[in-house]
Amino acid sequence: MIHDFLVIGGGISGASAAYELAAAASVLVLEAESSPGYHSTGRSAALFTRNYGGPVVRKINAASAPFFASPPDGFCETPLLTPRGALTVADAESLDHLPAILALSEPGEDVIEITPEAALDLAPYLRPDRIAGAVFEANVADIDVAGLHQGYLKGIRQRGGTIVTAAAALGLVHNAGVWEVRTREQTFRARTIVNAAGAWADEIGTLAGAQGIGLVPMRRTGIIIDAPDGLDLAASPAVDFVASGAYIKPDAGKLMASPGDATPTIAQDVRPEELDIAQLAHWIETETLIPVRRISHSWAGLRSFVADEAPVVGFDSRVPDFFWLAAQGGYGIMMAPALARLAAGILLGRGGDGADFDSDAISPGRLRA
């Protein structure tokens, strides 16, 4: 069988694009792992905020907002978003970082300056002597990442698409208008390849004979710890520490913390470094009133970027019928609905499909101009 589209990668990027494509074409998703979303998607504790990322990313986030607020009928059983709020705090040495965050405010997506005392009311585990200034964004929400991903996977199957797991692409050959993708067990055929392989996207591009996009996977560490006694987790905002990039947020009855690290690495099943975990635990006890008695869980994930930190979406300029859907950095969950619709529109010949952001700003060609 020759599929219209073969999507390499079953994480949020590939799953969302395949879902949109499957409404109008035959689609096959190849996932290298035994289950989709094993890597970055399955290790994300995402928040939805339109005020996050560079100008291009923020426009894409805004375009995704309607999907999160009102997903298609039957897509999920519970809401995709839960109100959370985001607090950003600064010590005396980093107060000059707050004006740039305040400048992102817009009507309906307000970022407001609050007093250190108000910040302590919102997050009583903060150390008063470490808070010299703060801003608050009320319209930030937790994303049900698993619900979003599973909604896309379920929808692919309902629309007649096929998902094959434990099927890493080992070879790609284009001949007479058809791609042949070799895996360990068999070979699949399709007219168009969608490269949604996450941190491995450049490797897939190389297999296809395409020039790489300069993708750099970055390791980020996370831990889960017990919340302080008496903390109302439902009412607690996510807290960003602007001086270091670290953050703390409620997660399933506990607190998740990350140093906000971005350590360049190679595409791999990344694991947390013991030193990073130890330094994070020490930082928490130094910067907050939280005692780190036990680390319930630790992990690391990969966030992959190109030089301008905008995603890469579009056909390769040199290799026929090879489409990039990559470099979504730490924004991939938020951007997924809008990028999937944009990608499907281009792939199905509908152009930008109503996107109100500049598709040229995310095309592969911009990296080679």
N, C-alpha and C positions, 0 to 999 in steps of 0.2 A: 504494500500500500504506500502511496505517496501522499503525505499530508501537505496541506497548504503551508503550515507553519510548524517548525520544531523549535520549542523554547528550551534552551539549556539553562537549567537552574530552577528549582522549585521553591525558593525563598519568596519573600513578599513581592519582590520586583517581578520575577518570572510568573508567579501565580496570578498576580493582578493583571498582567498583560495577557496571559493565556485566557483568563476569564473573559476579558473584553473581546478578544479575538474569536473565542469559541461561539459567540453569538452569531457569527457570520461566516465561519470557515472551519475547516478540520484542523485540529490542534493536537500536538503531542508535546508533553512536558517530560524532559529527561532530568532526573535528579541523581546526583552522584552518590548521595548518602542513602541510608536505609529508610529515612523518612524526610519529607520536605521541611525546610526551615531549621535544620540542625545547627547551622552556624549562626550568622549574625541575627537573622530573624528570631530564632529561638532563644537568643541571649539579650534581647532588647527589653528595656523597661521604659517604653517611649511615652513622652508627653506630647500633646498636640498644642502648639502655640503658633499663631501666624507670625509672631514677631521673632522668629528664630532663624538664624542663617543669614546669608547675604541677600542682596536684592532679588536675584533670580529665584533663590530658594523660597523666599517669603511669598513671592507671587504664586509659586506652585503650591505652597501650603494653603494659601487663600483659595485657590481653585479646588483643592481637595476638601475644604471645609463642608460643603453641602453633602458630600457622600457620607462623611462621618456623622453629621447631624441627622441625616435621613437616608440610611442605606436602603437598597432595593428590598421589596417585600420578600420575606423568606430568607434573606441573606444571613441573618443572625438571630439568635433567640433573645439576647439581651443587648442593651445599648452599647455602642462601640466606645463612647466617651463617658467618663465620670468626672464631675467637677473636682478640681484639685487646687488651683491657684499656685502661683510661683513667686517666691520671695528671693530677692537678690540682696546680699549684705556685703558691706565693705568695711574694712578696718581703716584706721586713719591714713595709712600709706596708700590706700587704693581708692580713695574717694573720687579721684579724677576719672575713674572708669564708669561711674554711674550716669553722667550726662549722656553718653552715647546710647545707653539702654533706654533712658527716658525719651530720647529722640525718636525711638521706634514706635512710640505711642501713636495711635490713630483712633478715630471715633469708633466705639464698639469694641476696640481692642486696646483699651487704655492701660498704660503703664504709669503709675503714680508714685511720687516720692512720699515716704512715710517716715515717722520718727523712729529712732532706735527703740524707744519704749514700745511703740506699736509692733515693731518687728519681734520683740521679745514676747509680746502677748501672743503672736501668731506661732512662734517657735520657741517655747520656754526653755528648751535645752541649749540655746545659744549662750555664750558667755557675754555678759553685759560689757565687760571691758574690751571686747574684741569687735563691737558693733559701733561704728562711727556714723554710718549712713545706710539707708536701705530704700529699695523700690519694690513695688508689689504689682503683679499682673493677675487680676482676678480671673480672667477668661482663659485659663489654662486647664487642661483636662488630662487625666490618665487615659491612655488608649488601651483597649482590650486587644493586645497584639495577637494572642492566640485566637480570639474570636474572629478578628479580621482575616487572619491567614486561613483559618479553617473555612470561613465563609467563601473565600475565593476558591479554595481547593474543591469544596463541595459544589460550587457553582460551575467549575470547569467540567466536572463529571456530569452534572445535570444537563449541561449544554452539549454533551456528546464528546467532550475532549477526553484524552487519555493521559494518565500520569504513570510513568514507569520509574521506579526507584532502584537504587543500587546499580545505576547505569551511567557510570562516568564516561564522558566522551573521550575517546582515545585517538580518534582520527577523523578528519573532515575532508571530503573531496567533492568538488563541484564539477559536474559533467553534464553537458547537454541540458542545462537549465534545471538540474536537480542536484541537491546536496545529498551525499551519503555520509551518515554519521556512524562511525564504528564504535561499539562498546565491547566489553569483554565477552558478552554473551551473543550479541547479534548486531546487525546493521540496520539502521532506520533511514528512511528517505523522506525528503521534504523539499518543497520549492524555495522556502525561505527559512533562514536561521535567525532566531532572536537570541542574542548573547546576553543572558541575564545571570551570569555565573558569579556575581559578587566579586569577592577578592580574586577569583580565578579568571576574571573576564579577559585580561590580557593574554593569559595562557591559551584560552579558547581562540582568541583572535590570531595568535601565532599558528595554531593548528589549522586555521582556515586560510592562512597566508596573508592576513591583514597586518598592517603596521600597528604596533601597540599605541595605547592612548596615554601612556605614562602613569598608569594606575599605581598608587602607593597604599597598601593595606596598613592600617594603624591599629595597634593593640590598645584596648581599653579594659581596665580592671574593675570588677564590682564585687562587693561583699554584702551579705545579709547579716544584720545584728539585731539583738533584742531592743525594743524601744524602752525608754525610761518609764518607770512605773507612773501610771496616771496620765500619760500622754494620750490625748484624743486623736487617734490616727486619722479618723474620718475627716476631721476638721483641720488637720495639719497640712500646710502647703509643702511643695517641693522647695528646697532651699539651695540656692547657688551661692558659692563663695567667690566673689569676683576676683579676689586677690590671687587665687590659685587655680580657679576653674573646677574645683571639687564641688560635689553636690550630694545632698541627702534627700531621700524622698520615701514616704510610706510605701510599703510593698507587702501585700498579703499578710497584714497583721504584724509586720516587723518593719525595720528600716533598711533600705538599700543605700549604700554609700559607694561613691567612686571618686578617685582623685582627678577624674577628668583627663587622664593621661592619653596621649596620642603618640605611641612609640612606633616608628616605622619598623615593619617586619616583612616577612614573606607570606604568601598565601599558605595557610596551614590550619590544622585543627588546634587553634591557639589555646594555651593554658596560662593561668595567672602565675606571675613570678612571686615566690615566697617573700622576697624583699619588698615588692610593691605592696603586698598584703600587710606586712609588718609596719611599713611606713604609713600606710593608710590608717591602720588602727591607732598608731601613735598620734597622727594628725587629728583624728576624731577626739581623742582624749585631751589634746592640747587646745583645740579650737572650740570645743563644745563641752557641755556638762555630762555627756553620755559616757557611762562606763562600758568599755568593751570587754565584757566578761567572757563572751563566747561568739565565735564566728560560725553562724549556722551553715553558710554556703559561700563559696567564692568561685569566681569564674572570670573568663576574659572573652571578649568578642573583637571582631575586626570591623573597622569602619574604613572604607576605601575611598580615596580622593584622587582627583587629578589636580593639576597646578592651580586652577582658578576656583576649586572647591564647588563647582556647579556640576550637576549630573551630565552624563553623556547619553544622548538619545537621538538615534537616526541611522540611516544607511551608511555603510562604509563607502568612501568615495572611490575605492580601488577594487574591492572584492564584490562581485555581484551578489545581490540578494542576501547580504549579510548585514544584520541590524544590531546596533549596539544599544543596550539598556543597562547602563552601569554607572559606577562612580557616584553612588547616592550618599556616601559619607554617613554621617550620623542622622540624616534626615529621611532615610528611605521609607520608614513606616508612614510618616506624615505625608510624604509626597506621593505615595503609591497610587491612590485613586486617580489623581490628575495625570500623572505620568503614564499610567496604564491606558487611559483614554486617549492621550496624545499619541502614544506609540501605536495603538490600534488604528487610530485615524490615519496616520502616515502609512502604516503597513497595508491597510485596506484601500488606500487611494483616496481618502477623504481629507487629506491635508491635516491641518492642525486640529480638526474636529472641534472647533469652537474655543480652543484654548486662548486665553487672553494674556498670555505671556509670550515672549519672543522665542520661537523654537530655534532660531539661528544661534541664540546664546547658549544652547545646550547641545548643538549638533557636533558630531565628531570632527567635522571640517574645521571648526574654530581652533582646534588644537594643532592643526597642521598648516595654518595660514601663514 
